Amino acid sequence: MRTRSLRGLRLPVVAALALLFFVTSFHDAAAQTGFVPYYGKNGKIRYDHFKWHIYTTDHFEIYYYPKHDLAFKVPLVLYKTQSEFQEQNIDPSELPEGVLAFAEPYRDRMVLPIDEPSDALYHLITHELTHIFEFDIIPRTLLRRSLPLWVDEGLSDYETGSWDPFDLMTVRDAAIADIVPSMTEFQGVQFADGRLPYNLGHAAFEFIEAKWGKEGLRQFLFALRKSVIGGGESAYEEAFKLKPDEFDEQFDKYLKDRFKPFRDKERPADYGKDLAPKRNKSRYVTVVSIEPSPSGDLLAVAAGNRKDQELDIILLSTKDGKVIRNLTSGFNEGFGFEYIATPGGFRNNAVSWMSWAPAGDRIAYFVRTEKNKTLIVQNVVNAKIEQRIQVKTVDMPESPAFSPDGRSVVFAGLRNAIGDIFLIDLQSGDIKNLTNDQFGDYGPNWAPDGKSIVYMARVSGNNKLFQLDVASGKKTQLTFGTHDDGAAKFLDADTIVFPSTAVDPTPGIINPDVAKNGNIYNIWTLRLKNGELKQYTDTMTGNVSPVPLKDENKQQKVAFVTYYKGEYGIHTLNRTEPIHTVATADFGAPGPIIDFQPPLSHTLVKQNEREKGKFEKMFLEGRPPVNVGVTSGGDIFGGTQVTFTDVLGDQQFNLYAESVSQYRTLLLGYTNLAHRFQYAVQGFSQTSFYYGNNPGVLYAASYGFLRHSDALATQTERGGLAFGIYPINRYSRFELSGGLIQFQQEYNDPTLQDLANQYQINTYGRSLFSSGTMMPLGAAYVRETTIFREYGPLSGETLRLGYEISPKVGGVLDRQTADIDARKYIRLATNGVLAFRVRGLKSWGNYPGYLYFGGNSEMRGYDYLSFIGQKAFFGDAELRFPLIEAALTPLGVIGGLRAVAFANLGAAGFNDLPFQVWTKKPLSWNPIVDYNINPLTFAVTPVYGPTQTINGF
């Protein structure tokens, strides 16, 4: 999987689509559904309808849709843009935007969008194709040990043959700061930058090649294969004759020797005070992009919030770094968007993320809302969002910049999968393409006079700066060379400041090792009139996101983002004399712009193209999951599901099996996920249980001596259902269902069933337990905004409103049912939760249904499923809080121990009986204190005790 950093800040909850589980239809409100009591957000909304085609080559079957023509060789499943890529169904989980592509090991599918510049796309394909190679060499099955992340991702990055400046920066930093982990034990992410396992793995394979050659690398892979399948010694001992700790020592030495020439270069401390919030004293653990207010008093900062696990925009004082305000305090859903959008690809903080209005009263940034992005214009004084402009005609907009008059915003985005610079009028919302060329254009910023825009474009494999005359559309290339430049800001009308990986071009000046292992972003300026370039920093890691800043004396400074010891910081530069001064001509001169040419080419053969069949190439999807647990009543439950799907994951056949106690559920269904309206048809057999221990209602009061477990009852259903959903947005949807079901309700004990039938017929004129055939037709509205953590819900709300009718047709049993389930979660401090839930059901008609509940999280403290009724409700209020977050014990670190203080109120009744939940008047009753048994007839006679009075409330 190819990812970029910073997306780990957002941990979205991914809920599986509820199509496959017929128990979500409330024709029988079985409490067994309480094991999964959340309805789930609409994780995958198909905003687009894709007409898939297949193009066959010697080695690949390329799945694509003709909306974007193929002109070169690309493997497997292609999406035009990142936003459409996020609609894929091959991986059922929700993919954040930081995932640029992925390959899966079970059917060797590669899935990627093709909206990156051609050289970046080539590297992306190489990365994912290497994964397919790895999956073939090292099996990934149920009984195999998994590989460390750095092996899989490191080899894939190594095979691309290139380093991204940000990736190399993290490795260089780890080596110089002496924070290289033990690679033989390195399993996951231990640093702020989530790509460090990728990057250290890349470096590790370069180390293997440098010391043992390509043959050593091959031997290591086959040794890994043997160790993963359970045979042979350690892969390090077999391939290199080294113990794992010896490999770690030699790799650590290799990195330190490789980056030794950089040890004496500048560190962030050389620039003065760090204005970023301190990680150990603040919830803001990382800062990635900055933007100064026009007055220079404040910095708007994109910062990772440890408490909320989201990206926020905060305001910092430029004097002392004090956090003045969090403009996006709380969860993003409260502001009406999913998350703050970040630049795509590997641009990271080499381009701007937000912009101040010229008056200094507003700030603009992009957020994710549904498929499209929305431009947010927010007041920095009261934090109110003044304007929301949905950008529907441009994909993946980023880097907004206010015009000098504040009337429009220029930004970068994709149209027809090509990056261009666009202008949006804030009053009308009209969007205009300003560059409209074949190259990826990014990071625009206005000149002070509002007549031109400076932006960067991906040309000939590097990012270079261009200037666009807005009136005429004329483009002028400003920087040249084989290095990368970042987005520029204007210091004055003639000078721009920008990050660049350029080095002094004078022959013989730069150490070859520095040139080879550098690729470092430093701060440079450019005079537009004479082409004079000046370098102002010479850091060991990287300095990016430079912005002009005025101090208290109105003197011009430059603020920028630094990186050291795995952490980002904010520093300012007071240096007046440059380190180097060169001319743009020293790096090159204007000439023909040649796009990247891949080393392989392919001639399109139209005869190899065909439209994909709906059920073409169905296969077993992954490992069938196995789930096992215990209810609060002590019953064991478990289940599994086998899924057959097509290559795209759109067409699925499912076999689902579940058991609670000895009662089983079997389901065979078909699900279609190809469109926005998604549907399933399924046949099933289910037996669920509950406890009908209700003397005086379901059977004679004289049998009140029966234990809870003696009154076990079951409901068996067999039939078919059709079920569909239409997502309104990310959080809300409509559900429709219909089917034909044969069912039977009865006590497990035949004697009790006979006694109950006789009592109910004598008392009510019919049996309360029903058996027969029903034709339920249902509709529901579902809303889910819950934010989850590893211990459960933290904040948000859940609502389900449903109505179902089974019409009287022939011998079909008739009933109507209304159902509501509402929950609210309020966050307290960091991990405390105040939770509320209300559930109610009313069923009427000749054969009404039931709601049975109790135990688990539904009326805690009561016997499991001890409430049953045709009209029923319960309400819970719970305070959930941590008892032990983490504690060091002789057994190791323990934690995650939580407690719940709760209050319940609930009742259940039957339609033919009075249903009074509470009263202010006192009530009298005679409790049964004993039973007399007739030794001849074995008849049971209750013995009543003295009358007792219960005060009302």
RANOR-V416741 format. One line per field, one symbol per residue. ss: DSSP state (~ for helix, > for strand, _ for the rest). phi: phi as a letter, one per 40 degrees, with the letter a starting at -180 (. if undefined). psi: psi as a letter, one per 30 degrees, with the letter a starting at -180 (. if undefined). Layout:
ss: ???
phi: ???
psi: ???
This chain:
ss: _>>___~~~________~~~_~~~____>_~~~~~~_______________>>>>>____>>>>>___________>>>__~~~~_____________>>>>>>____>>>>>____~~~~~~~~~~~~~~~~~~~~___________~~~~~~~~~~~~____~~~~~~~~~~~~___________________~~~~~~~~~~~~~~~~~~~~~~~~~~~~~~~~~______~~~~~~___~~~~~~~~~~~~~~~_~~~___>_~~~~____________>>>>>>>>>_____>>>>>>>>____>>>>>>>>_____>>>>_____~~~~___>>_______~~~___>>>_____>>>>>>>>__>>>>>>>>_____>>>>>>>___>>>>>>>>_____>>>>>>>>__>>>>>>>>_____>>>______>>>>>>>_____>>>>>>>>__>>>>>>>>_____>>>_______>>>>>>>>__>>>>>>___________~~~~~~____>>>>>>____>>>>___>___>>>>>>>>_____>>>>>>>>>__>>>>>>>______>>>>~~~___________________~~~>>>_______>>_____>>>>>_____>>>>>>>>>>_____>>>>>>>>>>__>>>>>>>>>>____>>>>>>>>>>>>>>>___>___>_~~~____~~~~>>>>>>>>>>>>>>>>____>>>>>>>>>>>>>>>>__~~~~~~~~~~~~~~~______>>>>_>>>>>>>>>__>>>__>>>>>>>>>>>>>>>______>_>>>>>>>>>>>>>>___>>>>>>>>>>>>>______>>>_____________>>>_>>>>>>>>>>>>>>>>>>>__>>>>>>>>>>>>>>>>>>_____________>>>>>>>>>>>______>>>>>>>>>>>___
phi: .bbbcgcccbbccbbcccdcbccccccbcccdcccbcbcgcccbcccbbcccbbbbbcbbbccabcdbccbacbcfcbbcbcccdcccbcbcccccccccaabbccbfcbbacbbcddccccccccdcccdccccccbcbbcccccccdccccccccdccgabcdcccdccccccccfbcccccbcbacbbccccddccccdcccccccccbgcccccccccccdccccgbgcdcccccbgbcdcccdcccccdccccbdccccccbdccchccccdcccbbcccabbabaccdcgcbbcbcbcccccfbcbbbbbcccbgcccabcbdgcddccgacaccbdcfbcfccbcbaaccdcgbbbbabbcbfcccbcbbbcccbgcccabbcbccbcfcafcaccdcgcabcababbfgbcbbbbbccccgcbbccbfbcbcbafcaccdcgcabbabbcbfgbcbcbbbccccgcbbcbbbhcbbbccbbccacbbbbacaccbdccdgccddccccbcfbcbcbbbcccbgcbbbbbaccbabbfcbcabcccgccbbbacbaafgbcbbbbbbccbccbbbbdccciadaccbcdbccbbaccbcccbacccdbcfcaccgcccbbbabcccgccbaaaabbbbcdcgcbbbbbbbabbfbbbbbababbbbcbccbaabababbbbbabccbcgbcaccccccccdccbcbbbbbaibbbabbbccacbbabbbaaabbbaabacccdccccccdccccccbgacccbaibbbcbbaabbbbbcbbbcchcbahababbbabbbccbgcccbabababbbbbbbcbfcbcbbbbabbaabbahcbccbbbahgfcbgdgbccfcbaacbaaabbbbbbaccbcaacbdchcbigcbbbbbbbaaaaabccbdbbcaacccbbabccbabbbcccbgcbbcbccdcbbbcca
psi: kklllffffkikkjkkkgefjfffkgfjikfffffigkfkliejkifljkjklkkkaefljjklkgfjkkfljkkbjkkeleeeefflgejflkklffjfllkkfeghkkkllhglleeeeeeeeeeeeeeeeeeeejkjaegkkllkefeeeeeeeeffglkkeeeeeeeeeeeefhgkljeffjfakglejfgeeeeeeeeeeeeeeeefaeeeeeeeefeeeeeeggllakeeeeefhklefeeeeeeeeeeeeegeffeglkleffgakkfkkkefglfjfkkfklkklefgflkkkjkkjeefhlkljlkkkfeggkjekjfhkakffffglelkklkabgebgfllflkklefgflkklklkjbellkkkjkkfeggkjfkjjkiffkkhkliljklffgflkklkakkhgkklklkkkfefgkkkjeehagljklhkkklefgflkklkkjkhglklklkkjeefgkkkkelllglkkakllkeaffklklkkglljfkkfekkeeeeegchkklkllkkeeggkkkkflilfdkklhkkkkkafggkklkklklkkhgkklkllkfkfklekkllefffalkakjklkjlfklkkkjffgklkkkehkiklkjakkljkkaklfggkkllllkkkkllefgekkkkjkkkkjbgklkkkklkkjgflejklkkkklkkjllljhiikfeflkffgffkleffhklljkkkalkkklkjkeaffllkkkllakkklkkllejeeeeeeeeeeeeeefflkfklkakkikklklkkkjgkklaffakelalkkkklkkkjljjbgkkklkkkkkjkkkkkkkbeglkjkkkkkkkkklafilalkklkabgjikfllkhfkklfjlllkkkkjklkejekkklffaklagkllkklklkllkaleglkjjellflkkkljkkflkkkjfefgkkkkjkalkkkkkl.
